[in-house]
């Protein structure tokens, strides 16, 4: 409301009374310390005060008072250096807390309110318009990718989030649940499409409606100028220059070494000379970067700058290749004991590890009031770079080795799942898409062949068969399920199974025979009595008298398409107790994840 009132009054400043009225809406207790370059925002309600700052920015634009430009610039520096998470966003329990003490904040799940992200984007956008400094466009990119794009649940309209948890073993699905320090009815988890309209629904919906408003910026002058601030596939009709600008970005994979952008500029009739400035992100390096115009190599400036070209454009193609690498970024906490707590980024993309806590988190229990050991340690001992403990996961190849095994019990369809608590095999109800249970119900196998009969039978996935097969949890690389139904790291022969045609004789079904116990199979529990969700799978063995129908059915599973697949930007991080699958935070829905990891180094062990 403050920024709206300020805009109205300042836009009407034909008389001094309008400016005087605008001043009455100032908040000296907030703007005053900032004008003196004091970091005094701890304890303030974030989304009450960022709009005040945006109003101050409007004051500078309309009145030209440079004090308010300085206030906005200093505010950005304070928040970005002391109060932001690796997403670029801020706030915990809707407030700012002590500067550079974010470890205390990730112990709870009420982090990064969507409304604050929406408004912080406005601050960055205004600062970029004034200064043309790349650091503001970089911040906008990071915050848009990591703080906005994952705040809607997949493609479901009307399912949005209030808080974005940043601690270990969290899930968007139960963010902000009591006791979060907020009122008991405070929104937590995903909202509903028909019965929810928090403040973060308004700002969230608006954020998705203006994804293209910060890609291109015009500069007036004798020679018209265009700043390309974001590398997002788009088309811009540049009327002042008589040009059409089409920007394309090559889809990025974890195995890529470069992020490639192609900008095509074509004239519409009588064009004129024009200046085009293209952002070179701070997260890249110009050492190995390349830029070509119509195939001719160009000289690049440094990262965090613009490549500027002035010419008479006609039918031109500019291709840029930015080196993209993994890097870590320390949490904003200046206490020495927390220097090892770091986030992992791939260019501007924040990665989160798929982790399920040692204790199940639910909406009524704040079970991670601290930093649970064992679920967020990565092994960086003797590492000289992130490449020593993080590797790209070739998602296309591995996705072809995924399967979900199902079985009918009565009128219900159950899935064979890997328990998140003890690694045993259980039979669970068919989970909803995007749920954490989909991770548990997807297994990785080391032998996959497409049988010629698959198409005839209408199989949804390739047929799994053959001896010496290993099956592994989706989210625990390097581990496998043993014949004793335990998840172990590199277990050897005890983890071998023989995948044979289903004992029930049905097309496309499969049975898993234990490699260490020929004639014994993985079976659903309960036999003819049936079973309930959560019941553990068992080992059933053939008898000399022949198999009955119940046994054959219990030992047979239908192969279905995997309920979960690896994201194109998937990596594997080596942990001290287990390894982690890393995927973009924005891509996750209900999965449990960890954003900040504790990097265990040789120095830490000495």
C-alpha positions, 0 to 999 in steps of 0.5 A, a space after each residue: 500500500 505504501 508504494 502505491 500511495 507514494 506512486 500516486 502522490 509523487 506522480 501528482 506533484 504539481 503542487 508542494 502539498 502533494 509532496 508534503 502528503 507523500 512525506 507523511 507516509 515515510 517510515 523514518 525508523 526504517 529509512 533513517 538508519 538506512 540513510 546513515 548506512 546502518 544495518 538495523 533491519 533485524 526484527 522487522 517484518 520483511 514484507 511490510 518494509 520492502 514495499 516501503 523501500 520500493 516507495 523510496 525508489 519511486 521517490 528517487 525516480 519522480 523527485 530525483 532525490 539521490 538520498 533515496 537512490 543511496 538508501 535503495 542501493 545500501 538496502 540491497 547490499 545489506 540484504 544480499 550480504 547478510 540476510 539472503 539464502 542461496 536462492 537470493 531470497 530472504 525472511 524467516 517467519 516473515 521477519 529479518 533476524 540477526 545478520 549473518 546468522 542464517 544457520 539459526 534460521 534454517 533450523 525451522 521451515 518457515 523460510 523465504 516467504 513468496 511475497 518477499 521474493 516478489 517484492 525483492 525482484 522489484 528492488 533488483 529490477 529498479 536498481 538495474 534500470 538505474 545503473 545497468 550494473 550486471 550484479 542486479 540482473 544476476 540477482 534477478 536471474 537467481 531469484 527468479 529461477 530459484 525463488 519463483 519458478 518452483 513455487 507452483 506445484 508442477 503445472 497444477 494451476 492454483 497450487 502454490 506455496 507460502 514458504 520455501 524451506 531451506 533447512 536439511 531434510 525439508 519438504 515444500 509440502 509441509 513448510 511452515 507447519 506449527 510450531 513455526 513461531 507463527 499463528 497456528 493457522 498460518 499457511 503451510 505447505 501447498 495451498 488448494 486450487 479452490 479454497 486458498 488465497 493467501 497473500 502469497 497467492 496474489 504475488 505468486 500469480 502475478 510473478 508468473 504473469 510477468 516472467 518476460 518483463 525483465 528480459 529486455 530494456 530500452 535505452 533512448 538516444 541518438 542511437 537506440 539501445 537495447 539491453 538483453 538482461 536475461 537469457 530466456 527464450 523470447 521474441 522482442 519487437 524493437 519498434 524504435 530500431 525497426 528490428 525483431 530480436 529472437 533469443 533462444 537458449 539451448 536446453 541445459 544438461 548436467 553434462 554440459 560445459 557451456 550454456 549456449 545462447 543464440 540471438 537472431 536480429 532481423 530488420 523490418 524494412 528500413 532499419 537504422 544503426 542500433 546498439 545491443 548490449 548482452 549480459 555476460 553473467 557473473 557466474 561464468 568465466 570469459 577465459 573459455 567463453 566464446 561469442 560469434 557474430 555471423 560466424 566471426 569471433 568477437 572479443 569478450 569483456 569480463 564476466 559481470 559485464 556487457 558485450 556491446 555491439 553497435 551496427 546496422 543490423 540486418 539478418 544477423 546471428 549472435 551466438 554466445 557460449 558461457 562456461 558453466 560450472 559447479 560451485 559452492 557458496 557458504 551460508 551467510 553466517 560469520 561464525 567460524 564453526 559454520 564455515 563448512 555449511 555450503 550450498 551447491 550451484 550449477 551456474 545460476 541453478 541452486 541444487 538440492 539433495 534428495 534426502 529423507 530425515 532420520 525422523 519423519 517430518 509431519 505437519 504437527 511435529 517440528 522434528 528437525 529443530 536442529 541440524 540432524 547429523 548424517 543427512 547433510 554431510 558430504 565428503 570433500 576430504 582431499 578435494 581440490 575442486 567440486 568435481 572431486 566430490 560431485 559428478 554429473 548424472 547422465 539422466 538419459 541413460 539412467 532414466 532408461 534403467 528405471 522401473 516401478 513394480 506394481 501388484 494388485 491386491 483386491 481392487 487396489 494397486 500397490 507399488 513395491 517401495 524402498 522404506 525411507 526409514 530402514 531401507 526395507 521393501 514395503 508394499 504401498 498404495 499407488 502414490 500421487 504424482 510429485 509426492 516423495 513416495 514416488 521416489 521410494 517407488 522407483 528403483 534403478 536396475 543394472 540390466 534392462 532389455 527391450 523385449 520384442 513382445 513388449 509392444 504386443 503386450 502394451 508394456 509401459 516400460 521395457 521388460 526387465 529380465 536376466 540373471 545377476 540384476 541389482 536393484 537400487 533406491 532412486 535417491 541413494 547412488 552407489 547403494 543396492 538392495 540386498 537379498 536380506 532387504 537391506 540397503 548397503 553401499 557396494 554390497 557385492 554378490 548379496 545384492 544380486 537377483 535373477 529377474 525371471 518371467 513372472 511366476 503368475 504367467 501373465 505377459 510382462 510380469 516379472 519375479 525377482 529370485 534371490 541370487 543367494 537363495 535359488 528358488 526363493 523370491 521377493 513376495 508381497 506379504 500376507 499371501 491369500 489374506 492380502 495386505 495393507 499399505 506399509 506392510 513389508 515384503 517377504 521372502 517366499 520359497 518354492 516347495 517340493 509339492 509345487 507352487 500354489 496360485 497364491 504364492 505365484 501371484 505374490 511373487 509376481 509384479 507388473 512392470 510399469 513406467 517409473 513414477 519418478 525420473 531424474 531431472 536433466 540437471 541431476 548430479 551425484 554428491 559423495 557423502 560421508 555415509 551415503 551419496 546424494 542425488 542433486 536436482 534443481 530446487 525449483 523442480 522439486 514438489 513434495 520430495 524431502 530435500 537438503 539445500 545446505 550441506 556440511 562439507 567435511 574436509 581434511 582440515 575438519 578431521 585434523 
